[in-house]
C-alpha cells in the first residue's frame, strides 16, 4: 500500500525547475552496506585440529 500522494505533472515540473541549480549533499545519499558472506565451509585448519 502506497501512502505517498502522487504529485501532478505540473507540480513535478515546478519542483524540477526549482531544483535546477542545486547539488546533492552527503546526507541526501543512502548507501547500503554490502551483505556479509556467510561462511558455509569449515576451514581446513579447523578440521585438522
PDB file of N, CA, C and O in Angstrom:
ATOM      1  N   UNK A   1       0.837  -1.190   0.000  1.00  0.00           N
ATOM      2  CA  UNK A   1       0.000   0.000   0.000  1.00  0.00           C
ATOM      3  C   UNK A   1       0.878   1.249   0.000  1.00  0.00           C
ATOM      4  O   UNK A   1       1.752   1.405   0.852  1.00  0.00           O
ATOM      5  N   UNK A   2       0.640   2.108  -0.938  1.00  0.00           N
ATOM      6  CA  UNK A   2       1.374   3.365  -1.007  1.00  0.00           C
ATOM      7  C   UNK A   2       0.659   4.417  -0.178  1.00  0.00           C
ATOM      8  O   UNK A   2      -0.552   4.608  -0.296  1.00  0.00           O
ATOM      9  N   UNK A   3       1.417   5.086   0.651  1.00  0.00           N
ATOM     10  CA  UNK A   3       0.845   6.196   1.407  1.00  0.00           C
ATOM     11  C   UNK A   3       1.283   7.527   0.819  1.00  0.00           C
ATOM     12  O   UNK A   3       0.802   8.585   1.227  1.00  0.00           O
ATOM     13  N   UNK A   4       2.207   7.469  -0.151  1.00  0.00           N
ATOM     14  CA  UNK A   4       2.671   8.700  -0.777  1.00  0.00           C
ATOM     15  C   UNK A   4       1.579   9.249  -1.684  1.00  0.00           C
ATOM     16  O   UNK A   4       0.924   8.505  -2.415  1.00  0.00           O
ATOM     17  N   UNK A   5       1.400  10.545  -1.624  1.00  0.00           N
ATOM     18  CA  UNK A   5       0.457  11.170  -2.544  1.00  0.00           C
ATOM     19  C   UNK A   5       1.221  11.524  -3.808  1.00  0.00           C
ATOM     20  O   UNK A   5       2.246  12.203  -3.750  1.00  0.00           O
ATOM     21  N   UNK A   6       0.734  11.074  -4.927  1.00  0.00           N
ATOM     22  CA  UNK A   6       1.445  11.353  -6.173  1.00  0.00           C
ATOM     23  C   UNK A   6       1.192  12.799  -6.594  1.00  0.00           C
ATOM     24  O   UNK A   6       0.075  13.308  -6.500  1.00  0.00           O
ATOM     25  N   UNK A   7       2.251  13.440  -7.058  1.00  0.00           N
ATOM     26  CA  UNK A   7       2.151  14.829  -7.486  1.00  0.00           C
ATOM     27  C   UNK A   7       1.657  14.890  -8.925  1.00  0.00           C
ATOM     28  O   UNK A   7       1.884  13.975  -9.717  1.00  0.00           O
ATOM     29  N   UNK A   8       0.996  15.959  -9.237  1.00  0.00           N
ATOM     30  CA  UNK A   8       0.552  16.149 -10.614  1.00  0.00           C
ATOM     31  C   UNK A   8       1.759  16.472 -11.484  1.00  0.00           C
ATOM     32  O   UNK A   8       2.815  16.842 -10.970  1.00  0.00           O
ATOM     33  N   UNK A   9       1.609  16.335 -12.784  1.00  0.00           N
ATOM     34  CA  UNK A   9       2.700  16.630 -13.721  1.00  0.00           C
ATOM     35  C   UNK A   9       3.175  18.071 -13.568  1.00  0.00           C
ATOM     36  O   UNK A   9       4.369  18.355 -13.658  1.00  0.00           O
ATOM     37  N   UNK A  10       2.228  18.973 -13.337  1.00  0.00           N
ATOM     38  CA  UNK A  10       2.563  20.390 -13.177  1.00  0.00           C
ATOM     39  C   UNK A  10       3.436  20.609 -11.939  1.00  0.00           C
ATOM     40  O   UNK A  10       4.412  21.358 -11.982  1.00  0.00           O
ATOM     41  N   UNK A  11       3.073  19.947 -10.836  1.00  0.00           N
ATOM     42  CA  UNK A  11       3.844  20.074  -9.604  1.00  0.00           C
ATOM     43  C   UNK A  11       5.239  19.467  -9.755  1.00  0.00           C
ATOM     44  O   UNK A  11       6.217  20.019  -9.250  1.00  0.00           O
ATOM     45  N   UNK A  12       5.331  18.340 -10.445  1.00  0.00           N
ATOM     46  CA  UNK A  12       6.631  17.707 -10.667  1.00  0.00           C
ATOM     47  C   UNK A  12       7.535  18.611 -11.496  1.00  0.00           C
ATOM     48  O   UNK A  12       8.721  18.749 -11.196  1.00  0.00           O
ATOM     49  N   UNK A  13       6.988  19.219 -12.525  1.00  0.00           N
ATOM     50  CA  UNK A  13       7.770  20.116 -13.383  1.00  0.00           C
ATOM     51  C   UNK A  13       8.233  21.344 -12.596  1.00  0.00           C
ATOM     52  O   UNK A  13       9.372  21.786 -12.749  1.00  0.00           O
ATOM     53  N   UNK A  14       7.360  21.889 -11.761  1.00  0.00           N
ATOM     54  CA  UNK A  14       7.715  23.031 -10.922  1.00  0.00           C
ATOM     55  C   UNK A  14       8.862  22.667  -9.980  1.00  0.00           C
ATOM     56  O   UNK A  14       9.803  23.442  -9.813  1.00  0.00           O
ATOM     57  N   UNK A  15       8.780  21.495  -9.373  1.00  0.00           N
ATOM     58  CA  UNK A  15       9.833  21.038  -8.465  1.00  0.00           C
ATOM     59  C   UNK A  15      11.166  20.912  -9.201  1.00  0.00           C
ATOM     60  O   UNK A  15      12.200  21.344  -8.693  1.00  0.00           O
ATOM     61  N   UNK A  16      11.142  20.328 -10.378  1.00  0.00           N
ATOM     62  CA  UNK A  16      12.377  20.160 -11.158  1.00  0.00           C
ATOM     63  C   UNK A  16      12.980  21.514 -11.541  1.00  0.00           C
ATOM     64  O   UNK A  16      14.200  21.678 -11.533  1.00  0.00           O
ATOM     65  N   UNK A  17      12.127  22.475 -11.873  1.00  0.00           N
ATOM     66  CA  UNK A  17      12.621  23.805 -12.220  1.00  0.00           C
ATOM     67  C   UNK A  17      13.282  24.471 -11.013  1.00  0.00           C
ATOM     68  O   UNK A  17      14.298  25.151 -11.154  1.00  0.00           O
ATOM     69  N   UNK A  18      12.705  24.274  -9.835  1.00  0.00           N
ATOM     70  CA  UNK A  18      13.257  24.882  -8.630  1.00  0.00           C
ATOM     71  C   UNK A  18      14.584  24.236  -8.219  1.00  0.00           C
ATOM     72  O   UNK A  18      15.438  24.898  -7.628  1.00  0.00           O
ATOM     73  N   UNK A  19      14.757  22.962  -8.526  1.00  0.00           N
ATOM     74  CA  UNK A  19      15.944  22.220  -8.104  1.00  0.00           C
ATOM     75  C   UNK A  19      17.080  22.238  -9.124  1.00  0.00           C
ATOM     76  O   UNK A  19      18.072  21.535  -8.936  1.00  0.00           O
ATOM     77  N   UNK A  20      16.966  23.020 -10.195  1.00  0.00           N
ATOM     78  CA  UNK A  20      17.953  23.001 -11.273  1.00  0.00           C
ATOM     79  C   UNK A  20      19.355  23.354 -10.789  1.00  0.00           C
ATOM     80  O   UNK A  20      20.301  22.655 -11.151  1.00  0.00           O
ATOM     81  N   UNK A  21      19.532  24.387  -9.999  1.00  0.00           N
ATOM     82  CA  UNK A  21      20.867  24.842  -9.621  1.00  0.00           C
ATOM     83  C   UNK A  21      21.437  24.180  -8.382  1.00  0.00           C
ATOM     84  O   UNK A  21      22.546  24.519  -7.967  1.00  0.00           O
ATOM     85  N   UNK A  22      20.725  23.257  -7.785  1.00  0.00           N
ATOM     86  CA  UNK A  22      21.181  22.671  -6.524  1.00  0.00           C
ATOM     87  C   UNK A  22      22.091  21.478  -6.764  1.00  0.00           C
ATOM     88  O   UNK A  22      22.122  20.910  -7.855  1.00  0.00           O
ATOM     89  N   UNK A  23      22.832  21.109  -5.725  1.00  0.00           N
ATOM     90  CA  UNK A  23      23.671  19.915  -5.818  1.00  0.00           C
ATOM     91  C   UNK A  23      23.364  19.012  -4.625  1.00  0.00           C
ATOM     92  O   UNK A  23      22.890  19.473  -3.587  1.00  0.00           O
ATOM     93  N   UNK A  24      23.638  17.731  -4.790  1.00  0.00           N
ATOM     94  CA  UNK A  24      23.372  16.781  -3.716  1.00  0.00           C
ATOM     95  C   UNK A  24      24.362  16.986  -2.584  1.00  0.00           C
ATOM     96  O   UNK A  24      25.524  17.323  -2.811  1.00  0.00           O
ATOM     97  N   UNK A  25      23.892  16.780  -1.368  1.00  0.00           N
ATOM     98  CA  UNK A  25      24.790  16.786  -0.225  1.00  0.00           C
ATOM     99  C   UNK A  25      24.911  15.354   0.288  1.00  0.00           C
ATOM    100  O   UNK A  25      24.137  14.475  -0.092  1.00  0.00           O
ATOM    101  N   UNK A  26      25.888  15.138   1.149  1.00  0.00           N
ATOM    102  CA  UNK A  26      26.180  13.786   1.615  1.00  0.00           C
ATOM    103  C   UNK A  26      24.960  13.147   2.285  1.00  0.00           C
ATOM    104  O   UNK A  26      24.750  11.941   2.154  1.00  0.00           O
ATOM    105  N   UNK A  27      24.170  13.921   2.985  1.00  0.00           N
ATOM    106  CA  UNK A  27      23.022  13.388   3.709  1.00  0.00           C
ATOM    107  C   UNK A  27      21.912  12.910   2.773  1.00  0.00           C
ATOM    108  O   UNK A  27      21.067  12.111   3.177  1.00  0.00           O
ATOM    109  N   UNK A  28      21.906  13.391   1.526  1.00  0.00           N
ATOM    110  CA  UNK A  28      20.855  13.010   0.588  1.00  0.00           C
ATOM    111  C   UNK A  28      21.043  11.609   0.022  1.00  0.00           C
ATOM    112  O   UNK A  28      20.107  11.031  -0.530  1.00  0.00           O
ATOM    113  N   UNK A  29      22.244  11.061   0.154  1.00  0.00           N
ATOM    114  CA  UNK A  29      22.550   9.785  -0.469  1.00  0.00           C
ATOM    115  C   UNK A  29      22.587   8.688   0.582  1.00  0.00           C
ATOM    116  O   UNK A  29      23.299   8.799   1.581  1.00  0.00           O
ATOM    117  N   UNK A  30      21.822   7.632   0.355  1.00  0.00           N
ATOM    118  CA  UNK A  30      21.808   6.492   1.259  1.00  0.00           C
ATOM    119  C   UNK A  30      22.625   5.382   0.617  1.00  0.00           C
ATOM    120  O   UNK A  30      22.333   4.946  -0.496  1.00  0.00           O
ATOM    121  N   UNK A  31      23.649   4.931   1.326  1.00  0.00           N
ATOM    122  CA  UNK A  31      24.491   3.853   0.819  1.00  0.00           C
ATOM    123  C   UNK A  31      24.242   2.632   1.685  1.00  0.00           C
ATOM    124  O   UNK A  31      24.429   2.675   2.901  1.00  0.00           O
ATOM    125  N   UNK A  32      23.822   1.550   1.061  1.00  0.00           N
ATOM    126  CA  UNK A  32      23.561   0.323   1.801  1.00  0.00           C
ATOM    127  C   UNK A  32      24.853  -0.470   1.946  1.00  0.00           C
ATOM    128  O   UNK A  32      25.641  -0.579   1.006  1.00  0.00           O
ATOM    129  N   UNK A  33      25.055  -1.017   3.133  1.00  0.00           N
ATOM    130  CA  UNK A  33      26.240  -1.837   3.370  1.00  0.00           C
ATOM    131  C   UNK A  33      26.149  -3.114   2.545  1.00  0.00           C
ATOM    132  O   UNK A  33      25.059  -3.659   2.370  1.00  0.00           O
ATOM    133  N   UNK A  34      27.265  -3.591   2.044  1.00  0.00           N
ATOM    134  CA  UNK A  34      27.220  -4.867   1.329  1.00  0.00           C
ATOM    135  C   UNK A  34      26.923  -6.004   2.305  1.00  0.00           C
ATOM    136  O   UNK A  34      27.339  -5.962   3.463  1.00  0.00           O
ATOM    137  N   UNK A  35      26.210  -7.007   1.834  1.00  0.00           N
ATOM    138  CA  UNK A  35      25.871  -8.133   2.688  1.00  0.00           C
ATOM    139  C   UNK A  35      27.122  -8.934   3.018  1.00  0.00           C
ATOM    140  O   UNK A  35      28.004  -9.110   2.178  1.00  0.00           O
ATOM    141  N   UNK A  36      27.184  -9.414   4.253  1.00  0.00           N
ATOM    142  CA  UNK A  36      28.326 -10.222   4.654  1.00  0.00           C
ATOM    143  C   UNK A  36      28.209 -11.610   4.044  1.00  0.00           C
ATOM    144  O   UNK A  36      27.115 -12.162   3.922  1.00  0.00           O
ATOM    145  N   UNK A  37      29.338 -12.157   3.670  1.00  0.00           N
ATOM    146  CA  UNK A  37      29.340 -13.505   3.121  1.00  0.00           C
ATOM    147  C   UNK A  37      29.212 -14.498   4.266  1.00  0.00           C
ATOM    148  O   UNK A  37      29.913 -14.398   5.273  1.00  0.00           O
ATOM    149  N   UNK A  38      28.307 -15.458   4.101  1.00  0.00           N
ATOM    150  CA  UNK A  38      28.168 -16.499   5.104  1.00  0.00           C
ATOM    151  C   UNK A  38      29.211 -17.571   4.825  1.00  0.00           C
ATOM    152  O   UNK A  38      29.370 -18.025   3.692  1.00  0.00           O
ATOM    153  N   UNK A  39      29.902 -17.958   5.858  1.00  0.00           N
ATOM    154  CA  UNK A  39      30.925 -18.985   5.699  1.00  0.00           C
ATOM    155  C   UNK A  39      30.248 -20.338   5.900  1.00  0.00           C
ATOM    156  O   UNK A  39      29.829 -20.672   7.008  1.00  0.00           O
ATOM    157  N   UNK A  40      30.146 -21.098   4.840  1.00  0.00           N
ATOM    158  CA  UNK A  40      29.494 -22.404   4.937  1.00  0.00           C
ATOM    159  C   UNK A  40      30.520 -23.520   5.093  1.00  0.00           C
ATOM    160  O   UNK A  40      30.216 -24.564   5.670  1.00  0.00           O
ATOM    161  N   UNK A  41      31.726 -23.311   4.585  1.00  0.00           N
ATOM    162  CA  UNK A  41      32.771 -24.322   4.713  1.00  0.00           C
ATOM    163  C   UNK A  41      33.587 -24.072   5.971  1.00  0.00           C
ATOM    164  O   UNK A  41      33.856 -22.927   6.336  1.00  0.00           O
ATOM    165  N   UNK A  42      33.977 -25.156   6.627  1.00  0.00           N
ATOM    166  CA  UNK A  42      34.867 -25.032   7.769  1.00  0.00           C
ATOM    167  C   UNK A  42      36.286 -25.023   7.215  1.00  0.00           C
ATOM    168  O   UNK A  42      36.645 -25.893   6.422  1.00  0.00           O
ATOM    169  N   UNK A  43      37.093 -24.052   7.622  1.00  0.00           N
ATOM    170  CA  UNK A  43      38.463 -24.008   7.105  1.00  0.00           C
ATOM    171  C   UNK A  43      39.224 -25.300   7.421  1.00  0.00           C
ATOM    172  O   UNK A  43      38.951 -25.963   8.422  1.00  0.00           O
ATOM    173  N   UNK A  44      40.171 -25.643   6.565  1.00  0.00           N
ATOM    174  CA  UNK A  44      40.896 -26.913   6.720  1.00  0.00           C
ATOM    175  C   UNK A  44      41.694 -26.957   8.017  1.00  0.00           C
ATOM    176  O   UNK A  44      41.853 -28.037   8.585  1.00  0.00           O
ATOM    177  N   UNK A  45      42.191 -25.856   8.498  1.00  0.00           N
ATOM    178  CA  UNK A  45      42.948 -25.848   9.754  1.00  0.00           C
ATOM    179  C   UNK A  45      42.071 -26.285  10.914  1.00  0.00           C
ATOM    180  O   UNK A  45      42.544 -26.983  11.811  1.00  0.00           O
ATOM    181  N   UNK A  46      40.825 -25.897  10.916  1.00  0.00           N
ATOM    182  CA  UNK A  46      39.909 -26.301  11.988  1.00  0.00           C
ATOM    183  C   UNK A  46      39.613 -27.792  11.900  1.00  0.00           C
ATOM    184  O   UNK A  46      39.479 -28.466  12.921  1.00  0.00           O
ATOM    185  N   UNK A  47      39.512 -28.296  10.697  1.00  0.00           N
ATOM    186  CA  UNK A  47      39.237 -29.718  10.537  1.00  0.00           C
ATOM    187  C   UNK A  47      40.393 -30.566  11.058  1.00  0.00           C
ATOM    188  O   UNK A  47      40.174 -31.629  11.638  1.00  0.00           O
ATOM    189  N   UNK A  48      41.613 -30.100  10.853  1.00  0.00           N
ATOM    190  CA  UNK A  48      42.786 -30.841  11.301  1.00  0.00           C
ATOM    191  C   UNK A  48      42.852 -30.876  12.824  1.00  0.00           C
ATOM    192  O   UNK A  48      43.242 -31.888  13.406  1.00  0.00           O
ATOM    193  N   UNK A  49      42.476 -29.788  13.464  1.00  0.00           N
ATOM    194  CA  UNK A  49      42.530 -29.733  14.928  1.00  0.00           C
ATOM    195  C   UNK A  49      41.445 -30.619  15.478  1.00  0.00           C
ATOM    196  O   UNK A  49      41.298 -30.731  16.695  1.00  0.00           O
TER     197      UNK A  49
END
